[in-house]
């Protein structure tokens, strides 16, 4: 029985980037794609568990963790495709959270033959324009902290918005989870990656959800922000046969707040694929 302790790690040369990856377990491949407030380590509570059932791959997306920082335009979904090809994987279950969810959706649209099942959590969606973003006062806080180069403040804001979420106060969230995301976000900020270099699918995914025919599971935390709730509804309605599961009393990182429940939901879904 394989676990994270027996993982193989390395760097894949993909589309002019070096992507750090880890592989553990045997069986059908399952690839984990992380959020923009973390890196592959945000799957510490999933990697070893999933590797008991699947050949499980986690990696750092370009500009995150140990992977190289982008120097020109690129595509997260093209990088994911290239990583799978590098590892000799022809088809995989694909699990993506937030930004990684958006990349997983784009991969499913651009290379449908590669995706045997799609799982997204708190997902982004290419082409989604936030109706609330302009009215959210926290946007100005982020902007001011970014202009000041105040990484500590940016990391605190990321925890407040994404980990604490809506309708909760910090004390209601596991302090270890808050601290872990703060550490990962500080590391991301230290890399200085230009997020604007990441290119979306053209035309964007939001108008193409009916093209997705892979079995799909949509997960969302009930304390996540309204934009993410709206995207979850769009995905559940737009992808034929998609299942939607709400994890109570979690925000944007349900896999870290409620790992046992998250893992059970994902594994139960994949068994039925």
Residue, then its C-alpha position, 0 to 999 in steps of 0.5 A: x500500500x503506497x503512501x505519501x512517504x513512498x512518493x517519487x518526486x521530480x521536475x518535468x520540463x513542460x512548455x519551457x517551464x520546470x514543474x515540480x511533481x510527486x507521484x505515489x500509489x498504483x492504479x488509475x491516475x488521479x491528478x491534483x491541481x491546487x489553488x492560488x493561495x497554496x501549492x501542492x502541499x495543500x493536499x497533504x491530507x489527501x495525497x497519501x489517502x488517495x494513493x491507497x486507491x489511485x496512482x496519485x499525482x500532485x504538482x506545483x503549478x507554474x509560478x508556485x511552490x518549487x516550479x519555475x516562475x513564468x517569463x511570458x504568456x502561458x496556459x495552466x491547462x496546457x501545462x497540466x496536459x504537458x505534465x500528464x504527457x511527460x509522465x506517460x499518462x493517457x487518461x486521468x481523473x482530474x481534481x482541481x481546486x479554485x484556480x486549479x479547478x479552472x485549469x481542470x475544466x479547461x483541460x477537459x474542454x481542450x483534451x476531453x479524451x484525457x479526462x475520465x472524471x472531473x472533480x472541482x472544488x470552489x472552482x474558478x471558471x474561465x470567462x466568469x465576470x464577478x458581479x460583486x467584485x467592484x462592490x467588495x471593499x476588501x478589493x481596495x484593501x488588497x490593492x493598497x497592500x499590493x501597491x505597498x508591497x506588503x506581503x504580510x498584509x496580503x497574506x492576512x487578507x487572503x486568509x480572511x477572505x478565503x479561509x475564514x470566508x463569509x459569515x464567520x470570524x477567524x476564531x471559528x476556523x482551525x488556527x492550524x489551517x489559517x496558519x498553513x495557508x498564510x505560510x503558503x501564500x507568503x511563499x507564493x508572494x515571495x516568488x513574484x509571479x505575474x498572474x496576468x501572464x496566465x491565458x484562458x481558453x479561447x473561447x472561454x469555458x463559461x460558454x462551453x460547459x455543455x461540451x463537458x461529458x466526463x462524469x463531474x462532481x462540483x464541491x463548494x463550502x457553504x462559507x465560500x464567497x458569493x462568486x464561488x457559490x455562483x460558479x458552483x451553480x453554473x457548473x452544476x447546471x451547465x454540465x450534464x449529469x454533474x453532481x453538486x455537494x456542499x460541505x457545511x461550515x467550510x470556506x475555500x479550503x474544505x479539503x483542509x478544514x474537513x479532510x475526512x469528509x472531503x476525502x470520503x466525498x471524492x472517493x465515493x464519487x470516483x468509485x462510481x465512475 
